Amino acid sequence: MTRFNKAALIAQDSVSVRGAIGVLRKLLLLVLVKSHNLAPAPAPTSDASSVDQGVAYFLMILALVLTYLIHPLDASSPYKLF
């Protein structure tokens, strides 16, 4: 074999090895992408009706406190409202 033939064989081998590595990398990437399934969303821990009920209770207690705070001011006023 001549020196040219040896160099051509080495170049051809390195091209085929690089091609094989490239194909393997693409296959590995494809497998990794396909195997990555998204998990389903977790179930809600509370529904909106319990939040609404909490807000309603807070507003009722606030109205009750304000009523009792304002009532003594009404009773002690010099003006007769009713």
MARBA-3410 file (N, C-alpha, C, O; in Angstrom, 1 decimal):
82
0.8,-1.2,0.0,0.0,0.0,0.0,0.9,1.2,0.0,1.9,1.3,0.6 ~ 0.4,2.2,-0.7,1.1,3.4,-0.7,0.7,4.3,0.5,-0.2,4.0,1.2 ~ 1.5,5.3,0.6,1.2,6.2,1.7,-0.1,6.9,1.5,-0.8,7.2,2.5 ~ -0.5,7.2,0.3,-1.7,7.9,0.0,-2.9,7.0,0.4,-3.9,7.5,0.9 ~ -2.8,5.7,0.1,-3.9,4.8,0.4,-4.1,4.7,1.9,-5.2,4.6,2.4
-3.0,4.6,2.7,-3.1,4.5,4.1,-3.8,5.8,4.7,-4.6,5.7,5.6 ~ -3.4,6.9,4.2,-4.0,8.2,4.7,-5.5,8.3,4.3,-6.3,8.7,5.1 ~ -5.8,7.8,3.1,-7.2,7.8,2.7,-8.0,6.8,3.6,-9.2,7.1,3.9 ~ -7.5,5.7,3.9,-8.2,4.7,4.8,-8.4,5.3,6.2,-9.4,5.1,6.8 ~ -7.3,5.9,6.7,-7.4,6.5,8.1,-8.5,7.6,8.1,-9.3,7.7,9.0
-8.5,8.4,7.0,-9.5,9.5,6.9,-10.9,8.9,6.8,-11.8,9.5,7.4 ~ -11.0,7.9,6.0,-12.3,7.2,5.8,-12.8,6.6,7.2,-14.0,6.7,7.5 ~ -11.9,6.0,7.9,-12.3,5.4,9.2,-12.7,6.5,10.2,-13.7,6.3,10.9 ~ -12.0,7.6,10.2,-12.3,8.6,11.2,-13.7,9.3,10.8,-14.4,9.7,11.7 ~ -14.0,9.4,9.5,-15.3,9.9,9.1,-16.4,9.0,9.5,-17.4,9.4,10.0
-16.2,7.7,9.3,-17.2,6.7,9.7,-17.4,6.6,11.2,-18.5,6.4,11.7 ~ -16.3,6.8,11.9,-16.4,6.8,13.4,-17.2,8.0,13.9,-18.0,7.9,14.7 ~ -16.8,9.2,13.3,-17.5,10.4,13.7,-19.0,10.3,13.3,-19.9,10.7,14.0 ~ -19.3,9.7,12.1,-20.7,9.5,11.7,-21.4,8.6,12.7,-22.6,8.8,13.0 ~ -20.8,7.5,13.1,-21.4,6.6,14.0,-21.7,7.2,15.3,-22.7,7.0,15.9
-20.7,8.0,15.8,-20.9,8.7,17.1,-22.0,9.7,17.0,-22.8,9.9,17.9 ~ -22.1,10.4,15.8,-23.2,11.4,15.6,-24.6,10.7,15.6,-25.5,11.2,16.2 ~ -24.7,9.5,15.0,-25.9,8.8,14.9,-26.3,8.3,16.3,-27.5,8.4,16.7 ~ -25.3,7.8,17.1,-25.6,7.4,18.4,-26.1,8.5,19.3,-27.0,8.3,20.1 ~ -25.4,9.7,19.2,-25.8,10.8,20.0,-27.3,11.2,19.6,-28.1,11.5,20.5
-27.6,11.2,18.4,-29.0,11.6,18.0,-30.0,10.6,18.5,-31.1,10.9,18.9 ~ -29.7,9.3,18.4,-30.6,8.3,19.0,-30.7,8.4,20.5,-31.8,8.3,21.0 ~ -29.6,8.7,21.2,-29.7,8.8,22.6,-30.6,10.1,23.0,-31.4,10.0,23.9 ~ -30.4,11.1,22.2,-31.2,12.3,22.5,-32.7,12.0,22.2,-33.5,12.5,23.0 ~ -32.9,11.3,21.1,-34.3,11.0,20.8,-34.9,10.1,21.9,-36.1,10.3,22.3
-34.2,9.2,22.5,-34.7,8.3,23.5,-34.9,9.1,24.8,-35.9,8.9,25.5 ~ -34.0,10.0,25.1,-34.2,10.8,26.3,-35.4,11.8,26.2,-36.1,12.0,27.2 ~ -35.6,12.3,25.0,-36.7,13.2,24.8,-38.0,12.5,24.9,-39.0,12.9,25.5 ~ -38.1,11.3,24.3,-39.3,10.5,24.3,-39.6,9.9,25.7,-40.8,9.8,26.0 ~ -38.6,9.6,26.5,-38.8,9.0,27.8,-39.2,10.1,28.8,-39.6,9.7,29.9
-39.1,11.3,28.5,-39.4,12.4,29.5,-40.9,12.7,29.4,-41.2,13.7,28.7 ~ -41.7,12.0,30.1,-43.1,12.2,30.1,-43.4,13.2,31.2,-42.9,13.1,32.3 ~ -44.3,14.1,31.0,-44.7,15.1,32.0,-45.6,14.4,33.0,-46.6,13.7,32.6 ~ -45.4,14.6,34.3,-46.3,14.1,35.3,-47.6,14.8,35.3,-47.7,16.0,34.9 ~ -48.7,14.2,35.6,-50.0,14.9,35.6,-50.0,15.9,36.7,-49.3,15.8,37.7
-50.8,16.9,36.6,-50.9,18.0,37.6,-51.4,17.4,38.9,-52.3,16.6,38.9 ~ -50.9,17.9,40.0,-51.5,17.4,41.3,-52.9,17.9,41.5,-53.3,18.9,41.0 ~ -53.6,17.1,42.3,-55.0,17.5,42.6,-55.0,18.7,43.5,-54.1,18.9,44.3 ~ -55.9,19.6,43.3,-56.0,20.8,44.2,-56.1,20.4,45.7,-56.9,19.5,46.0 ~ -55.5,21.1,46.5,-55.5,20.8,48.0,-56.8,21.4,48.6,-57.3,20.8,49.6
-57.3,22.4,48.0,-58.6,23.0,48.5,-59.3,23.6,47.3,-58.7,24.0,46.3 ~ -60.6,23.6,47.4,-61.4,24.2,46.3,-61.7,25.6,46.6,-61.5,26.1,47.7 ~ -62.2,26.3,45.7,-62.5,27.8,45.8,-63.6,28.0,46.8,-63.6,29.1,47.4 ~ -64.5,27.1,47.0,-65.6,27.4,47.9,-65.1,27.5,49.4,-65.7,28.3,50.1 ~ -64.1,26.8,49.8,-63.6,27.0,51.2,-62.9,28.3,51.3,-63.0,28.9,52.4
-62.2,28.8,50.3,-61.6,30.1,50.3,-62.7,31.2,50.4,-62.6,32.1,51.2 ~ -63.8,31.1,49.6,-64.9,32.0,49.7,-65.5,32.0,51.1,-65.9,33.0,51.6 ~ -65.7,30.8,51.7,-66.3,30.7,53.0,-65.4,31.4,54.0,-65.9,32.1,54.9 ~ -64.1,31.3,53.9,-63.2,32.0,54.8,-63.3,33.5,54.7,-63.3,34.2,55.7 ~ -63.4,34.0,53.5,-63.5,35.4,53.3,-64.9,35.9,53.8,-65.0,37.0,54.4
-65.9,35.1,53.6,-67.3,35.5,54.2,-67.3,35.6,55.7,-67.8,36.5,56.2 ~ -66.6,34.6,56.3,-66.6,34.6,57.8,-65.8,35.9,58.3,-66.2,36.5,59.3 ~ -64.7,36.2,57.6,-63.9,37.3,58.0,-64.7,38.6,57.9,-64.6,39.5,58.8 ~ -65.4,38.8,56.8,-66.2,40.0,56.6,-67.4,40.1,57.6,-67.7,41.2,58.0 ~ -68.0,38.9,58.0,-69.0,39.0,59.0,-68.5,39.4,60.3,-69.1,40.2,61.0
-67.3,38.9,60.7,-66.7,39.2,62.0,-66.3,40.7,62.0,-66.5,41.4,63.0 ~ -65.8,41.2,60.8,-65.4,42.6,60.7,-66.7,43.5,60.9,-66.6,44.5,61.5 ~ -67.8,43.1,60.2,-69.0,43.9,60.3,-69.5,43.9,61.8,-70.0,44.9,62.3 ~ -69.4,42.7,62.5,-69.8,42.7,63.9,-69.0,43.6,64.8,-69.5,44.3,65.6 ~ -67.7,43.5,64.6,-66.8,44.4,65.4,-67.1,45.8,65.1,-67.1,46.6,66.1
-67.2,46.2,63.9,-67.5,47.6,63.5,-68.8,48.1,64.1,-69.0,49.2,64.6 ~ -69.8,47.2,64.1,-71.1,47.5,64.6,-71.0,47.8,66.1,-71.6,48.8,66.6 ~ -70.3,47.0,66.9,-70.2,47.2,68.3,-69.3,48.4,68.6,-69.4,49.0,69.7 ~ -68.3,48.7,67.7,-67.5,49.9,68.0,-68.3,51.2,67.7,-68.1,52.2,68.4 ~ -69.1,51.2,66.7,-69.9,52.4,66.3,-71.1,52.6,67.2,-71.5,53.7,67.5
-71.7,51.5,67.7,-72.9,51.6,68.5,-72.7,52.5,69.8,-73.6,53.3,70.0 ~ -71.7,52.3,70.6,-71.5,53.2,71.7,-71.4,54.7,71.3,-71.9,55.5,72.1 ~ -70.8,54.9,70.2,-70.7,56.3,69.8,-72.1,56.9,69.5,-72.4,58.1,69.7 ~ -73.0,56.1,68.9,-74.4,56.5,68.6,-75.1,56.7,69.9,-75.8,57.7,70.0 ~ -75.0,55.9,70.9,-75.7,56.0,72.1,-75.4,57.2,72.9,-76.2,57.8,73.6
-74.1,57.6,72.8,-73.7,58.8,73.6,-73.8,60.1,72.9,-73.4,61.1,73.4 ~ -74.3,60.1,71.7,-74.4,61.3,70.9,-75.5,62.2,71.4,-76.6,61.6,71.9 ~ -75.4,63.5,71.4,-76.5,64.4,71.9,-77.7,64.4,71.0,-78.8,64.9,71.4 ~ -77.5,64.0,69.8,-78.6,64.0,68.8,-79.5,62.7,68.9,-78.9,61.6,69.0 ~ -80.7,62.9,68.9,-81.6,61.7,68.9,-81.9,61.4,67.4,-82.5,62.1,66.7
-81.5,60.2,67.0,-81.6,59.8,65.6,-83.0,59.2,65.4,-83.6,59.4,64.3 ~ -83.5,58.5,66.4,-84.8,57.8,66.3,-85.7,58.1,67.4,-86.9,57.7,67.4
END
